Amino acid sequence: MNKTSTYILILLGFLTKNLTAQNTGTDSSTKLTDSLTNYSVVQFDSIFISLKETNQYDKMLPFAKAALSKAEQQYGIQDTVYAKMLYQLGYAFDYNDNFEKGLKYYNKAADLQKSIIPQSVSYTNSLNSLASLYSYIGEYEKALQLFSQIKNINERVQGKNHPDYTKTLNNIALQYSYIGEYEKAVILLQEAKSIEEKILKKNHPDYTTTLNNLAYVYEHMEKYKLALPLLIQVINIDKETLGEEHPDYATSLLNISYLHQRMGKYELALPLILKAEKITELTKGKNTKDYTLVINNLAALHSKMLNFELALPLLLQALSIEEEI
């Protein structure tokens, strides 16, 4: 039996028990957790990965909790496997919007990994998740400290000419931009761009991310003439590598449209956002958050151009879609 078949059989068994518990009025989460004692840590890890890859975050918690308990039984609380299960439980809480517990278990995982495998990818992954969550909840100074720590580890272990190092430079730069220290952000992003031009192909996603981030910072510094060539470079790369009917190409169109709007060039912004609307409708469909985002922004642009008779139907359409989804 292959690995995929194993996933399906295990998950079917779990879901059957879950439905039985619901039908008998028993607390399904407790019942499901209690039923997992016969499975190994390896099986739990496989299930967790499967749920993660299919974005089934709401189903993660029972498995992550049971996996941590099983890891403690099998390996003890000073083992790398136990640290990994701490991380996975933190991830499960994080992606179910329980940020307090997410931070708690990410911290526990990072502390344990620091004591036993301080230069490992697992340790930097835990730090990265912890930093990303701090950033998400607006604690940028804490995120900055952790990303800086990751940068130092990456530099020691992998050297500067490595994608992990440039990704961390991007993360640090974004934290600086969030707290208004744009000059520091620019220096880091220019360093990342310079390294990526040596070690990556120009159509690599990491490189276009750096270009977008640098344009974002320049835009907030009101250095529009520096931001625009970067965004044009990104859209040309997207057009060549992804084609003109790809969601990322639509996003690039929107980014240039927003920049033109900030510059007051509404007549240049309008055809770009209209094209993005068509692509988003084609690739995502109308009854999606992505589509409502585009038409809300189109309505805002029409309002700036004093085309209120065009703006109002779009706002009503967006409202109707949001109520349905």
Secondary structure, DSSP 8 states (H G I E B T S, - for coil): --HHHHHHHHHHHHHHHHHHHHHTT--HHHHHHHTTTTS-HHHHHHHHHHHHHTT-GGGHHHHHHHHHHHHHHHH-TTSHHHHHHHHHHHHHHHTTT-HHHHHHHHHHHHHHHHHH-TTSHHHHHHHHHHHHHHHHTT-HHHHHHHHHHHHHHHHHHT-SSSHHHHHHHHHHHHHHHHTT-HHHHHHHHHHHHHHHHHHS-TT-HHHHHHHHHHHHHHHHTT-HHHHHHHHHHHHHHHHHHT-TTSHHHHHHHHHHHHHHHHTT-HHHHHHHHHHHHHHHHHHH-SSSHHHHHHHHHHHHHHHHTT-HHHHHHHHHHHHHHHHH-
